Amino acid sequence: MEEMLSPLTAISPIDGRYYREVRILGEYFSEYALIRYRVQVEVLYFLALADAGIFDLPETARPALLALFEQFGEADAQEVKLIEQTTRHDVKAVEYFVKQRLDRLGLSAYREWVHFALTSQDINNTAIPLLWKKAIEEQYWPALHELVDALEQRAEQWADVPMLARTHGQPASPTRLGKEIRVFIERLRGQMHLLQAIPFTAKFGGATGNFNAHHVAFPDINWEDFADRFVDDTLGLTRIRYTTQIEPYDHLAAQCDALRRINNILVDFCRDIWLYIAFDYFHQQVNAGEVGSSAMPHKVNPIDFENAEGNLGWANAGWDHLANKLPISRLQRDLTDSTVLRNLGVPFAHTLLAFSSLQKGWARLQLHAEKIHEDLENNWVVVAEAIQTLLRKAGYPEPYEQLKALTRGQKLNQQAIHQFIDQLQIPASLKNQMKQITPWNYVGIIK
């Protein structure tokens, strides 16, 4: 007896440990979903041929034909897979499935218009972009917008919180916590804008992209116009005009690159937040029953940010391979794109898992304002930049060098800084101006 897949026996954690969190993606990236989208393209193409006057189809047949994919279920997919055991060709199995449904509907006279003049990639290179577009629009964008909105709320909440900046890991000119979050928000939105500009492209042009079979059968029909209307208007995709047997995948590769760049920004974010937690700038909400270490009872680990970083990295390995591999195919076509595209949902799932972990971790953070204040108090040296800049403005000789001698590698407090100011040969008004500068108010203008 064949063993049934379960979360405990699954090889991939996507179908095992994390299945509950990503199971909705089965509606786009599973074998069932691919078959359903193939049936959709086959049926809509069949109807488009009828609408173009290629053959006369009773209008009463249309609702039942649309129902073939609108009401498509797992039992239907199983039927296709049973046919595939004979054909040993997945798309041909879909063609035969649709033809058999026509027979059941009393439409056998029209069965040879199913898959008319097409090659498998006319179906695959429309069905896959269609499911990809749906997954991006219905799953990716809502999850990413929700994450960016959560960052925006905290950026506003912490807009006026002064914080010690660190360049090269060392104390640097103070900043504001909210502003540092907005750095990531702006980066994300910039890449989101670029991603939105990339079209969802498809191939539809026969065995080698030239409409050979279409043209020989109906030479008076403008098949390019037909294909444009079918792909662009009916399917909502963008048809690539010059192709081999397959779509060149340049735009899909660009989308994978864009997804990878967005993930990289979030990896950077995860690492920064991880460090702020390590600095004790943030506490994490303690959940009853949760264990941070099997040996150290006190631990409250930043596991959500660590899990997010790990999943983002794993996803990026997939996005990188897809972007690098898919645009390359020998001559008019080899089969390497087929097996690779079947894994399109894997980096997608890891990406959404990372978004979910980030949301959980972000919601748990509690600002430790006292520690942030303490770090500023312990680093009065950061006002040296302000003092030497004002001295330069006043024409004072070698102010940088004097402040360097005073502060480099030193731990100075407010008193030491003010003693230095007092011994300067400058107007009292300028001294007073300098003494008004503190690590808490020397934060610039950007919030």
C-alpha positions, 0 to 999 in steps of 0.5 A: 500500500502506497504511503500517504504524504503527511507533515511528518513524512514530507521531505520538504518543510513546505509540505511538512512543518510549515504546511499550515502556513502556506497551504493556500499556495496550493491554489497556484503552484501545485500539480492540481493548480497547474492542471486547472490553469491548463484546462482554463487556457484550453477552454478559453482558446477553444471559445476564442476560435469559435468567437473568431468564426473558425467554427460555429458553436452553439451559444448554449454550450458556453456556460458548460464549457466555462464550468470545466475550469471554473468548477474544476476540482481534485477529482478532475485533476485525478482524471487528467493524471490517469490519462497521463499514465497512458499518454506520458505527456501532461499537456496532451492528457489535458487535451484529451480530458477536455475532449472527453468532456466535450463528448459528455456534453454532446459536443463531439463534433467540435473535439478536434478544435481543442488544442488546434494548431498548438504546441504544449508550450502555448498552454504552459507559457500562458497557464504558468504566467496566469497562475504566477500573476494570480499568486503575485496579485492575490498573495504576495502583494497583500502580504508585503503591503501588510508588512510595510504598513506595520513598519510604517506604524512603528516608524510613526510611533518612534519618529522622535526617539533619538538613538545612537547611530553606529557606522562600522559598528562604532558610535556615530552621529545620533539618529532617530529610531523612526527614521532608521525604519523609514530607510527600509520602508523607502527601499522596499517601496522603491523596489515594489514600484520596479516590480509592479512595472514588469509585465506578466508575459506569455508565448502563444505562436505554435510549435516554433513561434511562427503560427505555421500550423495556424497559417497553413490551415487558415491563411486569411486570418491574422493570427498575430492579432488573434493571439494578441487579443487572446493573450492580452484581453482574454487572459490579461497577460502580455504576448511576446511577439518573437519567440522560439517554442517557449517564452524567453522568460526575460520578464519572469527573470526580472520579477525573480530578481525584483523579489530577490532584491526585496528579500535582500532588503528584508535580510538587512532589516532582520540583521539590524533588528537582531542587533538592536535586540542584542543591544537591549534597545528592544525587549521581546514580549514574553509568551507563557510556555515558550522556551528560549533554550533547553539549558538556559531558562532566561533566554528570549531569543529573536527567533522570528527574525532569525527564521525570517532571515533563513527563509529569505536566504533560502528563497533567494537561492531559488529566485537566483537560479530561476532568474539565471536559468530560465532565459537560457535555452538551446536553439528553439527549445530544450526541456530544462525550463519545465522542471525548473518552473515546477519549483516556482512555488518553493521560493514563493512559499519561503518568501511568504513564510519570512513575511509571516515571521517578520510580522510576528517578531515585529509585533513582539518588540517593546521599546527599551527607551532607558537603554537607548538613553543610556547609550547616548549618555555614554557617548558624548563624543558624538557631538564632536562632529557638531563642535568642529563644524561650528568651529570651522564655520567660525574660522577657528584653526584646525578644529577637526584635529583638536577634536580628534585629539580630544575624543578619538578612542576616548569615553567622554562625558558632558563635563569633559566636552564642556571643559574643552569648549570653555578653553576655546578662544571663541565668543561666549555666544558660540560657546553657549551654542555649543553647550546646547548640543547634546546626544539627544538633540543632535539628530539632524532634520530627517525623521 
